[in-house]
Amino acid sequence: MTGPSRAPRPPAGRPGPTVADLGEDALLAQVFPLLGAGAATLVGPGDDAAVVAAPDARFVVSTDLLVEGRHFRREWSEGEHVGRRAAVQNLADVAAMGARPTSLVVGLVVPSDTPVEWVLGLARGLETACAPLGVGVVGGDLSGGTELVVAVTVHGDLEGRPPVLRSGARSGDVVAHAGVLGRSAAGYAVLAAGRSDDGAPPEVSDAVARYRCPVSPLAAGPAAARAGATAMMDVSDGLLRDAGRLARASAVRVDLDDPASLAPDLDAVMPVAAVLGPGAAPADPLDWVLTGGEDHGLLATFPPGTALPEPFRRIGVVLPAEGDGPRVLVAGRPPEVRSVGWDHFRG
């Protein structure tokens, strides 16, 4: 796929024109060339609506919001970072249904003093995440407002397969995860502490990069569906919280293996905790791994004996429900953590 033409960036130290200087039509005239057409796009941006092919005769749809000051900060993340993050967190929702993403529509609310270059960076970030998958950014809406908000709606194709729901896990199933755990939470802690990753161990830089631009194993979703996954979801709000959601939807319990099974993730965040020191890091970095959100890995359950598709790894087992007891266990016991993960209204 040929890459999009790119508008020139302003010289370093000069913010360039704002969106108010340019106006809506001129801004969109710069944005549209940055967005490539997806493989399923029949009519792209420019008309009153886009047209996207749906050969399965069904489509998967999901929406997410990113609000400045709550989901990102411009002093931490450039427009390209936010564009990539906005795309990935939506693409992961479609992948978690076992579908292949096909298109995005993006709504953008921008204060009038927002630099044009930030908006163009957002478009470049969306395209960076979408182009390798053949996903088109096919339209959306643009409005002025008092805070910067990015709203993304994603569509996906089930390719003839039934959707993989959260509610299909059964006792005896293997619990598996694809992707990483705890990196985004560790990266957030670095930025929140006002620490630079310059000269820090590579694990610190990796954590910051994964907070700014999470990497989701998107191809693993359809692969899990083909392998017979019984339930699946995107891990966006922390392993414990999202495993609990899957367990409740399926009327089962999830028993995660001994934390030693999560050693690769723990090894990756331990150096971050060492750099931050007490106070800025949790007393046990395992908290990041168990409760940190926004890594956008995939949590799935498979019938016993199933050959797990790459890069899924076993992390637990499904147990029958037991009264009003906890839905998620770690090595047979309730987890000992300060919280179970992110809540959009409680933090």
N, C-alpha and C positions, 0 to 999 in steps of 0.2 A: 504494500500500500504506500502510495506516495504521501509524504508528510505534508502538512498544511503550510501555506505561505505564512511568514511571520512578520508582524509589524515591528519596525525598529524600536528598540528600547531607548529610553532617554539616557543621557550620560549619567554616570554615577554621581550621586549627590544632588541631582536635579529631579524633583518629583514629576515634572512634566504637567500637562493640562489635567484638570479635573473633569469628572463626568458632566458637571454643569457647564464647563467651557465648551465641551464638544456637543452636547445634546444627544437625545435618544437615537435618532436615525444615523447620525455620524458614528456614534459608538457602536451600534449594531453592524454598521458597514465594516468596522474593523474587527469585530468579534467573529462574524460568520465565516470569513476565510480561514480562521484558525481551527474550525471544527470540521473534521472529515466526515464523509458519508459512510454509514455502516452498511454491512452486507445486506441487511433486511430493509434498508431505507428506500422507499419508492418515491416519496416527495419529501424533501428536507425543509430547512428553515426558509422563510420568505413568503409563504402563503399564510392563510388564516389558521391552518392546521397542517400537521405532517401526515404522511401515509406510510405505514410500516407493514411489511408482509407478515402474515401469521399463518404459515402453512399447516400448523397443528390444529387450527380452528379454535384454539384457546390461547390466552396469553396470561403470563404471570405479571403482576404489577405491585409495586411497593413505593413508598414515599418516605423521605427523611428530611429533617431540617437541621441546618447549622446556623446558630445565632452567635454573632460576635459577642465576646465577653463571657459566653457560657460554653460554647463548643470550640472556639478558637480565639486567639488574640493576634492582632496584626503585628504586634511587637515581637511575637514568637514565630509567626508563620507568614510567608509571602503568599501572594495570590495563587501561585502554582501549587504550593503545598495544600492550600484549602481546596483547590479544584480536584487534585488527586484524591484527597481524603473524601470529599463529597461523592466522587464517583465510586470509589472502592466500597464505602459502607453501604451503598445502594446495590452495587453489583453483587456483593456478598449475600444480600437478602435473597436475590434471585437464585444464586448458586445453591443456597441452603434449601431451596425447594426442589433441587435436582434439575433446574432449568438452565438453559444457555441464555445469557443476557443479549438483547438485540438493540435496545435504544434507550436514550435518556431524554427527558425534557427538564429544563432548568428554569426555575423562577428566581429572580435576583432582586432584592431590595437594597438600594445603595444610597447613603447620604450624598448630598450634592458636592461635598468637598472630597469625595473619594477619588484618588488619582486614577486616570484612565489606565495607566500601566498595571495597576492592581487588578482591574477587571480583565484586561488582556491576559495577565498571568493566570487568572482563574480559568479562562478558556483554554490556555495552553495546558494547564494541569488536567482538566477534564479530558482533553484529547490524548494526553500522554497515557492516561489510564485506560481509555476506551479503544484507541486505535489498534493495539495489538490483538484485541478480541473481536475486531470487526463490528464494534458497537458504535452507532451513530448518535451524536447529540443533535436531535432533530427539531428542537424548538424550545419554547418556554415563554417567559414573560419578564419584563423589566419595569421596575417602579422605583421612584424616589421614596425615602423614608428617613426616620431618625436613627435607625440602627441597621447595620449590615446583616442581611439574612440571605442564606443560600438554601433553596428548596429544590430537591431533585426527586423526580419520579422515574423509575426504571421499569422497563418491560422485558419479559423473557419468554422463550419458546421451550415448551416441555418436550418437543421432538417426539411426540407420540407416547411418552411415558406418563404414568400417573404421578402427581406431585408427591414429594416426600414431606409428610406433615410432622409436627411435634408430637402428635398423639399416637404414634404407631409402635412405640417401644414396648417390648414384652419381657417378662421375667426370664432371665437366662441370657438375654442378648448381651453382646459385648459393647461396651462404651468406648468410642474412639474419637480422637481429635486430630485434625489436620491444621497445621500452621504453628504459630508461636503463642506463648502465654506470658503476660507480665511485662513485655518490652515497652509497650506504649505507656503503661502506668509509671514505669521507671523513668522513661523519658520526660513525662510530665513533671515528675518530682524534681528532675534536674533543672528544668526551666522555671518551675515555681520557686525553687531555692535561689534563683538568680545566678546559677552556676553556668560557666561556659564549658563546652566539651572540647575546647582547644587544648591539645596536649594531654587529654585524659585517655585512659585505656580505651581501646576500640569498642568495648562493650558499651561505654557511655555514649559515644557518638552514634552507635547503632540504635540504642534506645531512643535518643532524641530524634533520629531520622525516622524511626518507626512510629513515634508519636505524631510527627508532622505528616508523614505519608505512609499509613499502614499498608502492608502487603498481604493480600488475602489469597489463599490457594483456590482460586475461582474454578479452575478445571476439575478440582476434586469433588465439587458438588454433583455435576452430572455423572462423574465416575462412580460416586457412592450410590447414586440411584441405579445405575446399571448393575452394580454389584449386589443390589438387594437391600440397601439400607432401609430399616424399618421406621426410623425417625431421624430428623436432622434439623439443626438451626445454626444461625450465625451467632458466634460468641462476641457480642458487642458490649455487654454490661458486666462481664466477669464470669469466670467458669462456674463458680458456685451459684450465682444468681441465675444464670441461664440454664445450668443443669437442673436447678429446681423448677424452672418453668417447664422444661421438657418432661420432668418427672410428674409434675402436677397434670399436665395435658394428657399424659399416658396413664395416669393413675397407678404409678409405680414408684419405687425408690431408685436412686442412683448411688451406688457405692464406688467411690473413686479408689483406685489402688493406693498403696502406700506412697507418700510423697516422693520416695526414691524414684518412682517411675517418671516423675517430672524433672529429673536431674538436669537434662539439657537446658530447660528453661530457667531453673534455679541457678545453674552455673553462669548463665548469661546475665542475670541481674545482680548477682552477688558483688561483682566489682563496682556496680553503680552504687549500691548501698555503702560500700567501703569508702567511696569518694565523697558521698554526701555526709556520712557520719550520723551519729544519733540525733534524733529530732527531725531531720529532713527525710530520713529513710525509716521504714517500719522496723520495729524491733526484730521481726523475722521477715526477711525478703520473700519467704514463701507466700506472705500476704499478697504481694504484687502478682504472683503467679496464679493464686486461687481467686483473687477478687478484682484484679486490674482489668479494665475494659478497653475497647477500641483497638484490639489487635485483629479482630475480624477473622479469626480462624473458624473452622466448621466443627461442630460437635454432632456426632452421629451415633446411632446404635445399629448393630448388625446381628443377624441370627448367629448363634454359636457355630463355629467351624468355618465361617466365611473367610475367604482370603481377603484381607483388607487392602483396598486399592491405595496406591501411593498418593500422597504422603501420610495417610492415616496411620496412627499408632494406638494401640490399646492403652486406655487409662482407667478402665473400671469395668463394672458389670451391673446389669439391671437386676434389681430384687423386687419381689412382690411388695405391695403397699402394706403398711402395718399400722392400723389405727390412725391416730393423729400425730404419730411420731415424725421426726424430721425427714424431709424428702431427699436430702443429700447427706451422705456419710463420706468420711475419709478413712479408709482402712477399718470400716465397721463402726466408727465412732462419729458423733457430731463434730464438725470442724471447729477448731479453736482459733477463730479470727475475730478481728474487731468489727467487721461488717461483712456482708456476703456479696457486695458489689455495688455498682452505680445505680442510683435511683434519680430520675430526671427532676423530681420535685423535692427530694431530701438531700441529694448529693451523694 
